[in-house]
Each structure stands twice: as structure tokens, then as C-alpha cells.
Amino acid sequence: MNEILFVVESGPEGGYVAKALGESIFTEADTLEELHTNVRDAVLCHFEAGAAPKMIRLHFVHEEVLAV
């Protein structure tokens, strides 16, 4: 595996929540900088040494609700 994709959404209490597609990896953070660190750490902890993907892609999802 050369790449792993995370879907990043706003957390229910602020911050960010990131979930990997196709793997059981989940993390959260208060800031973008902290999110980058937490995602890297989670990926490295999930895979055996040398088996982690070389690239981590973050896909940010932004949702807005409009009242009519």
C-alpha cells in the first residue's frame, strides 16, 4: 500500500475527527497541526514496521445546514 486516505470532518465539540477509508484507524485533534501529528502516529501504530503507506491523504468534508 503506497497511500492511505482519511476523511476529516469537524468534531461534535470542535476540532477535527479523522477516519481512514479501508482501515480501522480513527483519531481526533483540536488543531490542524495536532491532527497532522495524530494521523501520522495512528498510521505508524496501525501498521507493522516498514509496512506503513508512504503517503497520507486528508480529505476535508465541510457540511452546512441552511434553514428555509
Protein Blocks (a to p, Z undefined) as FASTA:
>chain_A
ZZdcddddddfkgpjddddehiacddddfbfklmmmmmmmmmmmmpcghiacfbdcdddd
ddddddZZ
